[in-house]
């Protein structure tokens, strides 16, 4: 506090407000002020220690809520690095870079592996990336990644036929001037995704009678 008062006096003197005969402010010897200054110094030291223990999170592709890097199933990534002249996104298993699977969906108790994908984006806008699950009439539970048309946020219809289907949003990708400018990771549960699907043999919704 005394340093701040001295600084104000020196600034005033430099600006010509104070003349050379004006003495600097007398130090305040109130013990309460000295005690407060000690507390402030102690708190500043503790804050420095906390910043060292908890550094700021990295920011990058596949960022989840709170700024942390998402590293589990169905991670949406910028896949343009393999060919910088082409804008691509990918969906992968965030825990490994060698798996051909991007995750697993548990459908009515049965598991379906989802193949990792890379898709070229041809227009500017926002792309919605979906974890699409369905029950095939012959092969049972299936799941895949579907990248919707640009700026279309509606979940996709089922292009595969079967008994029933559902879609879970994995992430959103924004493209501007043929460059990916942001990725929002919406699937943040970690681990396998779960779906309960019911329908009739023609894929229609089952009507439940109360």
N, C-alpha and C positions, 0 to 999 in steps of 0.2 A: 504494500500500500504506500509506504514511504517512497519507494522507487517510482510508483505511478505519479505521485504528487510532484516529485523532483522533475520527472519527465515533462509534465504539463508546464512547470515553471520555465524549464529550458526552452520549450517550444514557444512560449509566450515571449521570452527574451529575444529569441531569434527573429520573431515576427515584428519586433519593435514595440510590443505592448508594454513590456517591462523595461525600465532603464537600468543602467549599471548599478545604481544606488539601491535598487529594490532587492532586499535580501531574499534568499531562497526560503521556502516555508520551513519552519522549525520542525524537526522530527517529533513524531508523536510517541511518547514513551508510555502510553497507556498499556499496561500488561495484557489487557484483554485483546488489543490489536495484535500484539506479538503472538498470543496464543492462537488467534485465528489464522495468522500467517503460517504458523507451524502446522495447523490442521490442513490448510490448503496444500502445502508442500508434501505432506504425507499422502493426501489423496491423489495428487499428481503422480507420485511415485508408484502408488498401487495401480493407477490406470496404465502406466507404462508396462508394469508387470503383466497385467491382463492382456494387453495388446500383443505382448510377446508370446503368451501362452495360447492365445486364440487369434491367429492371423486371419485376415480377410479371405473368404472363399474365392477360388478361381471362378472366372466367368468364361463360358465356352459353349459349344454345341451341346444340346441335350440338357440344358439347365433346368432344374426343377424349382419348386417353390423355395424361397429363402436364399437362392443363389448357390445352392450346392450342386455338384456334378452328379447327375443321375447315372447309376451304374448297375442296372439290373435288366430284366427282360424288357423287350420291346422299346429299346432306346432309339430315338429318331436322331439321325446324324446327317451332317453335310458330307456327301460322298463325292464331291466335285474334285477332291484332291488328286484323284487318279487321272483326271482329264480336266484341267482348269478351264478349257474352252467350252465345256459342256456343264450345264447346271444340273446336278444330280442330288437326290436325297437317298438315304438308306435307312433301313430298320434292322437292328442287329441286337444280339445279346450283349448288353453293356458290361458283362463280367468277363468276356473273352473276345478275342479278335479272330479266332480260328474256327469257331463253330459255324456250320451252315444253317443253324436254327437261330431264330431271334426270340424264341420263347415257347411256352406251352400254355394251352388253354384247357381247362378242365370243364367238360361239357356233360352235364347230368352224371357226374361221377367218373366219366372216362376222359383220358388225356389225349389231346391232339397236338402234335408238334407243329410249329409254324416256321416255314422256310424263310430265312433272311432274304431281303430284297434290296435292289437298287433300281431307282426309277429316274428317268430324265424328265425335267420340268421345262416346258417349252414357252410358257407365258409368265408375265409378271402378275403378282397377286398372292393370295393366301391359299395354301393347299392343306386340306384336312386328311390326316392319315388314320386309317381305321384298322382295328383288329376285328376281322369279320369271321364269325363262327356259324356253322350250320350242321344239320344232321342229314347226311346223304342217305337216300332211300336204300342203297345197297351196301355202302361202305361204312355207314355210321358217322360218328363225330369227325368233323373236319374244321380247319381254321386256316386263314390266310391274311395277308396284309393287302388292303385296298387303299390306293391313293385316289381321292376324289377329284373331280374336275376343279379347275381353278375357281376360287371364290364361292364354292358350293359347300355349305356347312351341314346339309341334310345327310343323315346316315344313308349309305348305299342300299339299294335293293339287292336281293340275293341273285347273283348271276349263275349260280350252280344248280338250281333246283333242289329238291329234297323236301324234308318234312317241316323244318322250322329254322329260323336264322335270327341273328342279332349282331350288333356292331358296337364296339367300345372305342372311343377316341383315344388314340395313342399320342398324337401330337399335332401341332400346326406349324407350317413352314411358310415364311414370307419371302417372296422373291421380288427384287427390284432391279431393273436394268440387267436382267439375266444373271443376277448374283443373289445368293441366299443371304439375306440381311438379318434374319432372326429365326430361331427355332424354339418353340414352346413345348416342353415335355408334359403332356397331360396325364399320361399313365404313370403314376408314381407309387403304385402299391408295392412294387418289387415282387419277384416270384411269379408264379403262374396266375393267369387270369381265370376267373370262374364264371360260367354261364349256365343258367337253367333254361332249357328250350323245350317247348311243348307245341304240338300242332297235329293236324290230321294228316292222312297219307298223301294229300294233294298239296300240302304246304300251307293250308289255311289255318287261321287261328281257331283254337278250341274255345267254344262258347261255354262258359261255366254257368250253370243254373243254380241260383241260390237255394 
